[in-house]
Amino acid sequence: MPSTSHSNKYLDPAVLAEISRLDLRARQVVEGYVSGLHKSPRKGPSVEFAEHREYVQGDDIRHIDWKLWGREDRWYIKQYEEETNLRCNLLIDMSESMRFGTGPLNKFEYSATAAAAIAFLLLKQRDAVGIRLFDNELRDTVPLSSNWHALHNILTVVEQTEPQKKTEIAQTLTDFAEHAGRRSMVVLFTDLFVDPVDLEKGLRLLRHKRHEVLLLNVLDETEITFPFEENTKFLGLEQMPDLIAEPRALRDGYLEVLQEHFDAVRRICASMRIDYILLSTGDRLDKALAGFLAARARVVRSTTRR
Amino acid sequence: MLGISFANPFLLGGMALASLPIIIHLLNRRRFKVMEWAAMDFLLKAAVRNRKRVRLENLLLLLVRTLVVVMLIMAVARPFTQVDDALASMFGSEGQTERILLLDDSHSMRAGQGNRPAFEVAKQLVRKLILRLHEERSNDRITLVLASDPYGGQSGGQSVEAASDNARRLAERIKGLRASDGVFDPEAAISAILDRQEGGESRLALDIVSDFRKKDWIDVDGNVAGPVRAAVSRFTEHGEVRLIDVGSSPVQNMGVVSLESRDRAVVAGVPTTFVARIKNHGPEPVDGSRIQVTFQFGETRLDPVRLEGTLRPGESAEVTQEFTFRDRGPAVVQARIPTEVLPGDDVRRLVVHVRKSMRFLLVDGEPDPEHYRGETDFLAASLMPPGNTVSGIDVEVIPESAFSGRQLETVDCVFLMNVYRLPDERVRLLEKFVEGGGGLVFFLGDQVDPAVYNATFYGKGEMAGKGLLPLSLLEEEGSSDDYFTLSPPQVDHPALRFLAGINEIVFRMVHVRRFIGARLQARDKQTRVLMSWTDDNNSPALAEKEYGRGRVLLWTTSGDNEWTDMPRSHIYLPLMHELARYVVKPDPTDTTKLVGSPIVLPFQPARMQRIAHVVPPAELGGTPVPLGLVPVDSVPAERKKSAFVFRYERTPIAGAYTVRLKTPQGEDYLRPYAYNVDPEEGDLRLADRKALTRMDRVSLHRASEESMLDTDDSDRTEFWRTLMYVMIALAAFETLLAWRFGHHKNKKIAAEGKQVFVR
């Protein structure tokens, strides 16, 4: 694992420590090679033996190295290059609204930290990970790679990013889907301050292209609870108008509107078999991410068993 | 008209503070913190959704806050209303007040300090009170009651609305009021007021405007007299009582407190002595020689007579004047002193009925045609001496046998001289005669049976001592061989006064050989022994008894010279005359009265026609007023001489009131009545003010206090308490609203929606 001189900001040791014992598995069939983690549509052995790995329940027994078993009296799986290669694209929203935050990390920073952690996890799994930043169009990119240098590149890119523009998620996801190539896992980090119709449009294309999507909806804690009391002039981001209001008078209505939005998003995700999690910048990322990954792992295993 | 006024109107300027919540609201809108907000889309949608609700909430809060300020300002400005019972009762008001102004118009109110009588001060005050209520458009009703006529009411016996023109007219009429010559009876006045208000539902308030003299209010113990206190206490169950004091410090005042004739009968041609009593009511002693008493008999005024000696405060002295009326008939006698303070108590009047003569009936129990042998000869000769001497006495002598059937209406005195016995019917007649004022004199003798006399005239058993005879008779005493004389008598008796200074030998010259012993009952207070014999027992010689309005004398010896030589003694003639004048039927006393008492004249069809008039004094107009004829039953205090009486009530002024009557034959004849001021009305000592204020719910105000003119605030309906309660309720409501509007459910996004995993 290469040195990560950029890792102090976005590689949170606590997060890494929490999730390192976990794995991120693809739910569906993805292109690439499947070892014990990811299924591959291709049959047969891989072209190149990579290493042995201890057998775990669920692994394909056709890949058990019986010779080694004879020697060691333990089961080992042969891992080939291709079968370990999950392609995972991390899409991070870098629109102006992601700049908002009332805690130590704003939403973009929180998302970037989560993305870095997931990238770390994937690279540890020898999966390929890349990153695409977007606002009203796709911006900076780090191509898919299973090399640890990818992490460095990811971290460099996110550090240099300054969220400032408006989100155009439909167009962005459409562009990505059309240029993404082989199907992959797409992890989307966004505050989802978009029209659900546009979101659905973009997600539908991704799913049409057979990408597996994980949607991480990152919001600031205040955006979820709206705890304000005093008269406030709210300055709108992403070219939204300002508003002077008495927060107490609007609180219930705001939360009601927010709830309706979340319900719509969840319906969209459920209809497209997209995993969704609402993350609050007020939550501890290590716990939140670990909880999400563990829960997802349970679901994936149960699905795989069937 | 709503009629809402404010006790502190200048505080209403604070209404400008009602704009404070609005100003604060507007200022708050300009004060805000600034922050970036990413989820503006949601916020804008929420604002659109809640715009109306938020606006309404803000308006409601603003309204409530403004109302709180308005309520507070109005409460401190103390609004009140005096109109509209419905509105007043809504705020728990006491409603209309019946305000009774009891004005003391008694004679003492004519006194004052300087040239301002208390009554004028009182009138002015009452007018101010009425006009104040009128100007304030008070909801009160006013009744003006004069102490001299508590049942009448100056305002026609009805109350007037304070806000109406009738109140103004009432105030105007007060100017013409004059003080009466009567007394102030607080108990009677307040009781009369309560009787008139019985059944009324208004709250009552009583203002008594008076000089509050001691004689009217205070008893001998220095406290408010029991009946007065009780009457005030009954009134305070309905409302408060204010005593408005217009009294001034007592000043030096003398008064003629009595005028009477020494003789029970005034006879034309016979000198009569009149006695006037003058009293010093003032706080300082007075030199009597400064006081001139002028007597007037009819139209004849005599030279003044001066008092003798010094009169200390509260002391009185007599002055006498002898006068001989020439003509018979009613006449008015006056005794007057110079007016100092009160004109009414400086003169006293007396109606006398001058008779042609006193008519004596002598009943001879043992007639004898020989001169001076009969029982009555000596007496008749002494009472009506022959010749030109005018004794003023007409004597009629009849034998005992002629007494039966003899009517006594024209007789002033009956002498029973050695009469054996009389039928019961005669005895009853005599009792009625004496009870009505007639005189009766017993002379005893040898025909008198003590047992019969005791049974007939003294009374038996339980009636013993209740008969006409002053003493119970015992046995005949004495003998022809010896004699007794008269003991010198007590000369303080009116009939024996003339014996004062007489040498005792005169009494020793009266010899009695026989007499009938007699005994005085110790418990009999109506009887006393005037003269005694010099026997061992000091047996009574002459005894007197008061019987009804009449008097009875008993000589225990004979009237002739058979038992005694008294008829030949020097004192016999003057003694008989004095005793006759003492015992004679008196003049009618119902023609001399106190102011305020009614004229009541029994109607006698045989003597008068049914139509009569009364001519009041000149101060009351002097115009003849018809007299009403009322049945006796309606006059419970009157003795039933006849079935009807003439009655006249209105006698507020002292002076002569003359009743004009006609005989059945149409001849006019007059019956004068003399009305005097109560002699104690001249006592101007003030009641102890502390004693007055010790009565519950009674306040005392000096007439000079401006606050006395303030009408009772409780007759206003003040709202400040209600407004304060409303304000507090509104403040609590505002707090509740603010919490309710600002309360957020603190809901978070439902936990179960946070993660979605595809199964």
HADDOCK unambig.tbl for C-alpha pairs under 7 A between the chains (distance, minus, plus):
assign (segid A and resid 97 and name CA) (segid B and resid 38 and name CA) 4.82 0.50 0.50
assign (segid A and resid 100 and name CA) (segid B and resid 38 and name CA) 6.10 0.50 0.50
assign (segid A and resid 193 and name CA) (segid B and resid 39 and name CA) 6.81 0.50 0.50
assign (segid A and resid 223 and name CA) (segid B and resid 39 and name CA) 6.71 0.50 0.50
assign (segid A and resid 224 and name CA) (segid B and resid 748 and name CA) 6.74 0.50 0.50
assign (segid A and resid 224 and name CA) (segid B and resid 749 and name CA) 6.89 0.50 0.50
assign (segid A and resid 225 and name CA) (segid B and resid 748 and name CA) 5.83 0.50 0.50
assign (segid A and resid 230 and name CA) (segid B and resid 32 and name CA) 6.89 0.50 0.50
assign (segid A and resid 231 and name CA) (segid B and resid 31 and name CA) 6.99 0.50 0.50
assign (segid A and resid 231 and name CA) (segid B and resid 32 and name CA) 4.66 0.50 0.50
assign (segid A and resid 231 and name CA) (segid B and resid 33 and name CA) 6.46 0.50 0.50
assign (segid A and resid 232 and name CA) (segid B and resid 32 and name CA) 4.72 0.50 0.50
assign (segid A and resid 232 and name CA) (segid B and resid 33 and name CA) 4.69 0.50 0.50
assign (segid A and resid 232 and name CA) (segid B and resid 34 and name CA) 5.61 0.50 0.50
assign (segid A and resid 233 and name CA) (segid B and resid 32 and name CA) 6.21 0.50 0.50
assign (segid A and resid 233 and name CA) (segid B and resid 33 and name CA) 5.99 0.50 0.50
assign (segid A and resid 233 and name CA) (segid B and resid 34 and name CA) 4.69 0.50 0.50
assign (segid A and resid 233 and name CA) (segid B and resid 35 and name CA) 6.37 0.50 0.50
assign (segid A and resid 234 and name CA) (segid B and resid 34 and name CA) 6.09 0.50 0.50
assign (segid A and resid 234 and name CA) (segid B and resid 35 and name CA) 5.29 0.50 0.50
assign (segid A and resid 234 and name CA) (segid B and resid 36 and name CA) 5.56 0.50 0.50
assign (segid A and resid 234 and name CA) (segid B and resid 37 and name CA) 5.59 0.50 0.50
assign (segid A and resid 235 and name CA) (segid B and resid 35 and name CA) 5.90 0.50 0.50
assign (segid A and resid 235 and name CA) (segid B and resid 36 and name CA) 4.42 0.50 0.50
assign (segid A and resid 235 and name CA) (segid B and resid 37 and name CA) 5.59 0.50 0.50
assign (segid A and resid 236 and name CA) (segid B and resid 36 and name CA) 6.10 0.50 0.50
assign (segid A and resid 236 and name CA) (segid B and resid 37 and name CA) 5.35 0.50 0.50
assign (segid A and resid 236 and name CA) (segid B and resid 38 and name CA) 6.22 0.50 0.50
assign (segid A and resid 236 and name CA) (segid B and resid 40 and name CA) 5.55 0.50 0.50
assign (segid A and resid 237 and name CA) (segid B and resid 36 and name CA) 6.86 0.50 0.50
assign (segid A and resid 237 and name CA) (segid B and resid 37 and name CA) 6.29 0.50 0.50
assign (segid A and resid 237 and name CA) (segid B and resid 38 and name CA) 5.34 0.50 0.50
assign (segid A and resid 240 and name CA) (segid B and resid 40 and name CA) 6.54 0.50 0.50
assign (segid A and resid 248 and name CA) (segid B and resid 742 and name CA) 5.07 0.50 0.50
assign (segid A and resid 248 and name CA) (segid B and resid 744 and name CA) 6.84 0.50 0.50
assign (segid A and resid 249 and name CA) (segid B and resid 54 and name CA) 6.17 0.50 0.50
assign (segid A and resid 249 and name CA) (segid B and resid 741 and name CA) 6.75 0.50 0.50
assign (segid A and resid 249 and name CA) (segid B and resid 742 and name CA) 6.28 0.50 0.50
assign (segid A and resid 250 and name CA) (segid B and resid 46 and name CA) 6.20 0.50 0.50
assign (segid A and resid 250 and name CA) (segid B and resid 47 and name CA) 6.27 0.50 0.50
assign (segid A and resid 250 and name CA) (segid B and resid 50 and name CA) 6.89 0.50 0.50
assign (segid A and resid 251 and name CA) (segid B and resid 744 and name CA) 6.59 0.50 0.50
assign (segid A and resid 252 and name CA) (segid B and resid 744 and name CA) 6.39 0.50 0.50
assign (segid A and resid 253 and name CA) (segid B and resid 46 and name CA) 4.74 0.50 0.50
assign (segid A and resid 253 and name CA) (segid B and resid 50 and name CA) 6.73 0.50 0.50
assign (segid A and resid 254 and name CA) (segid B and resid 42 and name CA) 6.00 0.50 0.50
assign (segid A and resid 254 and name CA) (segid B and resid 43 and name CA) 5.54 0.50 0.50
assign (segid A and resid 254 and name CA) (segid B and resid 46 and name CA) 4.85 0.50 0.50
assign (segid A and resid 257 and name CA) (segid B and resid 42 and name CA) 6.00 0.50 0.50
assign (segid A and resid 257 and name CA) (segid B and resid 46 and name CA) 6.55 0.50 0.50
assign (segid A and resid 258 and name CA) (segid B and resid 42 and name CA) 6.36 0.50 0.50
assign (segid A and resid 259 and name CA) (segid B and resid 749 and name CA) 6.37 0.50 0.50
assign (segid A and resid 266 and name CA) (segid B and resid 756 and name CA) 6.96 0.50 0.50
assign (segid A and resid 270 and name CA) (segid B and resid 758 and name CA) 6.38 0.50 0.50
assign (segid A and resid 273 and name CA) (segid B and resid 758 and name CA) 5.19 0.50 0.50
assign (segid A and resid 274 and name CA) (segid B and resid 758 and name CA) 6.42 0.50 0.50
assign (segid A and resid 275 and name CA) (segid B and resid 756 and name CA) 5.58 0.50 0.50
assign (segid A and resid 275 and name CA) (segid B and resid 757 and name CA) 4.74 0.50 0.50
assign (segid A and resid 275 and name CA) (segid B and resid 758 and name CA) 5.94 0.50 0.50
assign (segid A and resid 276 and name CA) (segid B and resid 755 and name CA) 5.47 0.50 0.50
assign (segid A and resid 276 and name CA) (segid B and resid 756 and name CA) 4.85 0.50 0.50
assign (segid A and resid 276 and name CA) (segid B and resid 757 and name CA) 6.45 0.50 0.50
assign (segid A and resid 277 and name CA) (segid B and resid 754 and name CA) 5.58 0.50 0.50
assign (segid A and resid 277 and name CA) (segid B and resid 755 and name CA) 4.20 0.50 0.50
assign (segid A and resid 277 and name CA) (segid B and resid 756 and name CA) 6.21 0.50 0.50
assign (segid A and resid 278 and name CA) (segid B and resid 754 and name CA) 4.90 0.50 0.50
assign (segid A and resid 278 and name CA) (segid B and resid 755 and name CA) 6.20 0.50 0.50
assign (segid A and resid 299 and name CA) (segid B and resid 759 and name CA) 6.90 0.50 0.50
